[in-house]
């Protein structure tokens, strides 16, 4: 509904400016004739009025584009992967999901199969109700972010990227590596089966199999590293194995900071001059030792939640060059995005905070704190023992 309203506003804007352009051109010709101007003066007057109208028309098209701009879900994930750990945690993952408040969403809960635990998209026009982050009782974990770039809303027949998370969590006849390889080969399909790869909506997909163990990251914008131009993200599917260690994934490539985050201003406090990715990484390292020492899941969650609640915005000089205007980019520059209007696109902000932990005994804990339309935050927490996939029936 919001998207349709924006389209109508854009059409009205363009139509009005086309009319103004036509009237100004007619007026310039009429004035030239009525004032009996010389041919050169008439041409100059006509060109001046026409150029003014064209400028107004170009501005209207820009505004129309801005109205139709589809800001990809922000999201930020910090995780430490230690597959061979004999004590403590083998995986700690903390993530924020940022989204428009009007988008229908189901909070985290066990799915009908009793195996998957995740939140779901509840938009009835975009089956199969995909997810952004979830786990399975078989030790699979999947998380999705988008590569932020200015782009129109996806077509109605596009394949929702949440389907990628579903595939990782629900596939039982293939290992995660094989599932991710298939997603890698089909990276261009998401956003409409007939769209060119360059126009397909972008994604980053993390997938873990804690029983193998294995971890992979797939993206369909992996051609080049981020620079100050969004076009430098070449539309190229790339699949990589994730090494042990601490990693951050947001709306660029895995572990890549926004370009301008490297440009520090000595006059600014460090917490302002750095990118949200760097602040989150540093905050995680600050609590890491205590996290490994704690024996309580609740204490671990208590340590991690403040990391996800940092509302510090970046300095304007450190904003990434995504092609979005500063009025939109600046509110998106904090780890936690307070709810508020985002340009003309509606209310936006952090809607879910999720923590996933897997210990050395393969106990998997899933915690989510999710915003509800009532304004309340709904908490969900569960711990399950990871179980092997059932044996295939011959």
PEVENVEN-V913350 format. One record per pair of residues at least 24 apart in sequence whose C-alpha atoms are under 6 Angstrom apart, sorted by the first residue. I is the first residue (numbers start at 1). J is the second residue. If there is no record, write none. Layout:
I:J
I:J
This chain:
6:67
10:64
14:60
17:57
21:53
25:50
68:152
69:151
69:152
70:151
70:152
70:153
72:146
72:148
73:98
73:99
74:98
75:145
75:250
76:249
76:250
77:248
77:249
78:247
78:248
79:246
79:247
80:245
80:246
81:244
81:245
82:244
86:360
87:360
88:292
88:359
88:360
89:358
89:359
89:360
90:358
90:359
90:360
91:357
91:358
92:356
92:357
93:355
93:356
94:354
94:355
95:353
95:354
96:352
96:353
97:350
97:351
97:352
98:349
98:350
98:351
99:348
99:349
100:347
100:348
101:347
101:348
130:162
130:163
131:162
131:165
132:162
136:169
137:386
138:386
138:387
138:388
138:389
139:209
139:210
139:386
140:169
140:208
140:209
141:207
141:208
142:206
142:207
143:205
143:206
144:204
144:205
145:203
145:204
146:202
146:203
146:204
146:251
147:202
147:203
147:251
147:252
148:251
149:322
154:191
158:191
158:192
159:190
159:191
159:192
184:237
187:220
187:237
198:235
215:241
215:242
216:240
216:241
216:242
227:259
228:321
229:321
230:322
258:320
259:320
260:318
260:319
260:320
261:318
272:314
272:315
276:334
276:335
309:336
310:335
310:336
311:336
362:386
